[in-house]
Amino acid sequence: MSRQDRVDVFWAGTGLLPLVGLKSRAVLTVHDVVERVAPQTMDRNARWGSRLFFERSLARADAIVSNSAGTAERLKTNFGYPVAAVVRPGISEVFRPHSEQSNLAVLAHYQVNRPYLLSVSTWEPRKGLEQLIHAFLRMKSEGLIPDHKLVLVGERGWKDSAIVELARKSEAVVSLGFVEDASLAALYSGAEAFVYPSQYEGFGMPVLEARACGTRVVTTDLPELREAGGEDAIYISPTEEGIRSGIAQALAAAGKPINWRDWNWAASASILAKVLLDSVSVRTSKMRPRDRGEGAKAS
């Protein structure tokens, strides 16, 4: 299709490029390097697909962009490829503090009562849910958070049998599955703290969403998550003891304002647009006039 449309630049937003038959210049967006950092947490098919095609995609790309400075550094250190730009994600306008009335309506719909801690992720080993549930249940048993519940938002993924068994052990662990953004914003806003003890992230969108809703964040001390969490988050080791300490600090800081600053798609889109347009310019300058054709399109 790209050949038929005679595109000047092909943008691969999924982290992989078509490796056969692509004639145009290519811009590759890299979201993470989980295959290099935490391969043991991946689904087998995803791990082998990444091993077979990721480095070849990097080599084929004419320009690479990453979603965080942390991912850019890992690309350079682990693979030897510099990035043309860092294009950080934006978030939907729905992720803002909402009225107490609208928050209560959502909590009632999901039968969630305050106080509660919140975590949002796919159920898979890298997200640290097993360690989080262990830490939460221990704190409950010791009387440190007698009234709190742990609310888990997100669908089942892979290698999650231990998480499922743990979640079934206590009525204090509430699993909601998938939740649409409008309701998720209310769940963020109503939480005492958002806990995200991931082993590795390319950026950490849920951390940014929680901040935008004014929620105290507890998350892993990684460069990528610091980009999403800013100065307000509490940074921890993703162990049971680290999570316990982070939750305690978050509850002690209840009521302190979150220094959220706007982070929008327009600013990120302008950076990506420049990379694409620069690639168009390089492509066009290298083509002979008779090769450009009247119908050629930039895409």
C-alpha positions as CSV (number, residue, x, y, z in Angstrom):
1,M,0.0,0.0,0.0
2,S,2.8,2.4,0.7
3,R,4.3,1.7,-2.7
4,Q,1.0,2.2,-4.4
5,D,0.5,5.5,-2.6
6,R,4.1,6.4,-3.3
7,V,4.5,7.7,0.3
8,D,7.7,9.6,1.1
9,V,7.8,8.5,4.7
10,F,6.4,5.5,6.5
11,W,5.8,6.0,10.2
12,A,5.9,2.8,12.3
13,G,4.1,3.6,15.5
14,T,4.1,0.1,16.9
15,G,7.9,-0.4,17.4
16,L,8.3,-2.7,14.4
17,L,8.8,-2.0,10.7
18,P,7.8,-4.0,7.6
19,L,11.2,-5.4,6.6
20,V,10.4,-6.6,3.1
21,G,9.3,-4.4,0.2
22,L,9.3,-1.1,2.0
23,K,10.8,1.5,-0.5
24,S,10.1,4.7,1.3
25,R,12.1,6.3,4.2
26,A,10.9,5.1,7.6
27,V,10.4,6.7,11.0
28,L,10.2,4.2,13.9
29,T,8.6,5.0,17.3
30,V,10.1,2.9,20.1
31,H,7.9,2.6,23.2
32,D,10.1,0.4,25.4
33,V,13.0,-2.1,25.3
34,V,11.4,-4.7,27.5
35,E,12.9,-7.6,25.6
36,R,16.3,-6.4,26.7
37,V,15.5,-5.2,30.2
38,A,12.9,-7.7,31.4
39,P,12.5,-10.5,28.9
40,Q,11.4,-13.1,31.5
41,T,8.2,-11.2,32.0
42,M,7.1,-11.4,28.4
43,D,4.7,-13.7,26.7
44,R,6.8,-16.3,24.7
45,N,5.4,-15.2,21.3
46,A,6.0,-11.5,22.0
47,R,9.5,-12.2,23.2
48,W,10.5,-14.2,20.1
49,G,8.8,-11.7,17.8
50,S,10.8,-8.9,19.4
51,R,14.1,-10.9,19.1
52,L,13.5,-11.6,15.5
53,F,12.3,-8.2,14.3
54,F,13.1,-5.4,16.8
55,E,16.8,-4.9,16.1
56,R,16.3,-5.4,12.4
57,S,13.6,-2.6,12.5
58,L,16.1,-0.3,14.3
59,A,18.7,-1.0,11.6
60,R,16.1,-0.3,8.8
61,A,14.8,2.9,10.3
62,D,16.0,6.2,8.8
63,A,15.0,8.0,12.1
64,I,14.0,6.7,15.5
65,V,11.9,8.5,18.1
66,S,11.3,7.3,21.6
67,N,8.5,8.0,24.2
68,S,10.9,9.1,27.0
69,A,14.5,10.2,27.6
70,G,14.9,7.0,29.5
71,T,14.0,4.9,26.6
72,A,16.3,7.0,24.4
73,E,19.2,6.3,26.7
74,R,18.5,2.6,26.8
75,L,18.4,2.5,23.0
76,K,21.8,4.1,22.8
77,T,23.3,2.0,25.6
78,N,21.9,-1.4,24.7
79,F,21.6,-1.2,20.9
80,G,23.9,1.7,19.9
81,Y,21.1,3.7,18.2
82,P,20.6,7.4,18.9
83,V,17.1,8.9,18.6
84,A,16.1,11.8,16.5
85,A,13.7,13.1,19.1
86,V,11.9,12.2,22.3
87,V,8.1,12.3,21.8
88,R,6.4,12.0,25.2
89,P,2.8,10.8,25.3
90,G,0.0,13.1,26.1
91,I,-3.2,12.2,28.0
92,S,-6.9,12.7,27.4
93,E,-8.6,15.7,28.8
94,V,-10.8,13.4,30.9
95,F,-7.9,12.8,33.3
96,R,-8.5,15.9,35.5
97,P,-10.0,16.3,39.0
98,H,-13.7,15.9,38.8
99,S,-16.5,17.0,41.1
100,E,-17.1,15.0,44.2
101,Q,-20.6,14.2,43.1
102,S,-19.5,12.7,39.8
103,N,-16.7,10.7,41.6
104,L,-19.2,9.3,44.1
105,A,-21.5,8.2,41.3
106,V,-18.7,6.2,39.6
107,L,-17.6,4.6,42.9
108,A,-21.2,3.6,43.6
109,H,-21.5,2.1,40.2
110,Y,-18.5,-0.1,40.8
111,Q,-19.4,-0.7,44.5
112,V,-16.1,0.7,45.6
113,N,-16.1,2.3,49.1
114,R,-13.4,4.7,50.4
115,P,-10.7,4.4,51.6
116,Y,-8.9,2.5,48.9
117,L,-5.6,2.1,47.1
118,L,-5.6,1.8,43.3
119,S,-3.4,0.1,40.8
120,V,-4.0,0.1,37.0
121,S,-2.2,-2.4,34.7
122,T,-2.5,-5.6,32.7
123,W,-2.0,-8.6,34.9
124,E,1.5,-9.8,34.0
125,P,4.7,-10.3,35.9
126,R,6.4,-7.0,35.0
127,K,3.8,-4.8,36.7
128,G,4.6,-6.0,40.3
129,L,1.0,-6.9,41.2
130,E,2.0,-10.0,43.1
131,Q,4.4,-8.0,45.3
132,L,1.8,-5.3,45.8
133,I,-0.9,-7.7,46.9
134,H,1.5,-9.4,49.3
135,A,2.5,-6.0,50.8
136,F,-1.1,-4.9,51.1
137,L,-2.4,-8.0,52.8
138,R,0.5,-7.9,55.3
139,M,-0.3,-4.3,56.1
140,K,-3.9,-5.3,56.6
141,S,-3.0,-8.2,58.9
142,E,-0.8,-5.9,61.0
143,G,-3.6,-3.4,61.5
144,L,-1.8,-0.6,59.6
145,I,-4.6,-0.1,57.0
146,P,-7.6,-1.9,58.6
147,D,-10.3,-0.1,56.5
148,H,-8.6,0.1,53.1
149,K,-9.3,-1.9,50.1
150,L,-7.0,-2.5,47.1
151,V,-8.7,-1.9,43.8
152,L,-7.2,-3.4,40.7
153,V,-8.1,-2.1,37.3
154,G,-6.9,-4.0,34.2
155,E,-7.5,-7.1,32.3
156,R,-5.8,-10.5,32.7
157,G,-2.6,-10.9,30.6
158,W,-0.1,-13.7,30.8
159,K,1.9,-15.6,33.5
160,D,-0.7,-14.3,35.9
161,S,-1.9,-17.4,37.8
162,A,-0.1,-16.4,41.0
163,I,-1.8,-12.9,40.8
164,V,-5.2,-14.5,40.3
165,E,-4.8,-16.8,43.4
166,L,-3.6,-13.9,45.6
167,A,-6.4,-11.7,44.5
168,R,-8.9,-14.4,45.5
169,K,-7.6,-14.7,49.1
170,S,-9.2,-11.6,50.5
171,E,-12.4,-9.6,50.0
172,A,-10.2,-6.5,50.5
173,V,-8.7,-7.0,47.0
174,V,-11.3,-5.8,44.5
175,S,-10.8,-6.6,40.8
176,L,-12.7,-4.4,38.3
177,G,-11.2,-5.5,35.0
178,F,-11.3,-3.0,32.2
179,V,-12.7,0.4,33.0
180,E,-13.3,3.2,30.5
181,D,-11.4,6.4,30.8
182,A,-14.2,8.6,32.2
183,S,-14.8,6.2,35.0
184,L,-11.1,5.6,35.5
185,A,-10.5,9.3,36.1
186,A,-13.0,9.1,39.0
187,L,-11.3,6.0,40.4
188,Y,-7.9,7.8,40.3
189,S,-9.4,10.9,42.0
190,G,-11.1,9.0,44.8
191,A,-8.0,6.9,45.7
192,E,-5.9,7.5,48.8
193,A,-2.9,6.6,46.6
194,F,-2.1,5.1,43.2
195,V,0.5,2.3,43.5
196,Y,2.5,1.3,40.4
197,P,5.4,-1.0,41.4
198,S,6.4,-2.0,37.8
199,Q,9.8,-3.6,37.2
200,Y,10.2,-1.6,34.0
201,E,8.3,0.8,31.8
202,G,9.0,2.7,28.6
203,F,7.2,5.7,30.1
204,G,4.3,4.9,32.5
205,M,1.1,6.4,31.3
206,P,-1.0,5.4,34.3
207,V,1.4,7.4,36.5
208,L,0.8,10.5,34.4
209,E,-3.0,10.0,34.4
210,A,-3.0,9.6,38.2
211,R,-1.0,12.9,38.7
212,A,-3.4,14.7,36.3
213,C,-6.3,13.6,38.6
214,G,-4.5,14.9,41.7
215,T,-3.7,11.5,43.1
216,R,-0.6,10.7,45.2
217,V,1.6,8.3,43.3
218,V,3.8,5.5,44.6
219,T,6.0,4.0,41.9
220,T,9.3,2.4,41.1
221,D,12.4,4.5,41.0
222,L,13.2,4.3,37.3
223,P,14.2,7.2,35.0
224,E,11.2,6.5,32.8
225,L,8.8,6.6,35.7
226,R,10.4,9.7,37.1
227,E,9.6,11.4,33.8
228,A,5.9,10.5,34.2
229,G,5.8,11.1,38.0
230,G,7.7,14.3,38.4
231,E,8.6,15.7,41.9
232,D,5.4,14.7,43.6
233,A,5.6,10.9,43.3
234,I,7.1,8.7,46.0
235,Y,9.7,6.5,44.5
236,I,10.4,3.0,45.8
237,S,12.1,-0.3,45.2
238,P,9.5,-2.7,43.7
239,T,9.7,-5.1,46.6
240,E,7.2,-5.9,49.4
241,E,9.2,-3.7,51.8
242,G,9.6,-0.9,49.3
243,I,5.9,-1.0,48.5
244,R,4.9,-1.0,52.2
245,S,7.2,2.0,52.8
246,G,5.7,3.9,49.8
247,I,2.1,3.3,50.8
248,A,2.8,4.5,54.4
249,Q,4.5,7.7,53.0
250,A,1.6,8.3,50.6
251,L,-1.0,8.0,53.4
252,A,1.0,10.3,55.6
253,A,1.1,12.9,52.8
254,A,-2.7,12.8,52.3
255,G,-4.1,16.3,51.5
256,K,-0.9,17.8,50.2
257,P,-1.5,19.2,46.7
258,I,0.0,17.6,43.6
259,N,2.1,19.9,41.4
260,W,0.6,18.9,38.1
261,R,1.6,20.7,34.9
262,D,-0.2,20.3,31.7
263,W,1.1,17.7,29.3
264,N,-0.7,17.6,26.0
265,W,-0.6,15.9,22.7
266,A,-0.2,19.1,20.6
267,A,3.4,19.7,21.9
268,S,4.4,16.1,21.4
269,A,2.7,16.0,17.9
270,S,4.7,19.0,16.8
271,I,8.0,17.3,17.7
272,L,7.0,14.1,15.8
273,A,5.7,16.2,12.8
274,K,9.2,17.8,12.5
275,V,10.9,14.4,12.4
276,L,8.5,13.2,9.7
277,L,8.9,16.4,7.6
278,D,12.6,16.4,8.0
279,S,12.5,12.8,6.6
280,V,10.4,14.0,3.7
281,S,12.9,16.7,2.9
282,V,15.8,14.2,2.9
283,R,13.8,11.8,0.7
284,T,12.8,14.5,-1.8
285,S,16.3,16.0,-2.0
286,K,17.8,12.5,-2.9
287,M,15.3,11.8,-5.6
288,R,15.9,12.8,-9.2
289,P,13.2,15.1,-10.6
290,R,11.8,12.5,-13.0
291,D,11.5,10.0,-10.0
292,R,9.3,12.2,-7.9
293,G,6.2,12.0,-10.0
294,E,3.2,14.3,-10.1
295,G,1.1,12.1,-7.8
296,A,3.7,11.5,-5.0
297,K,2.3,12.1,-1.6
298,A,3.8,12.7,1.9
299,S,2.1,10.7,4.5
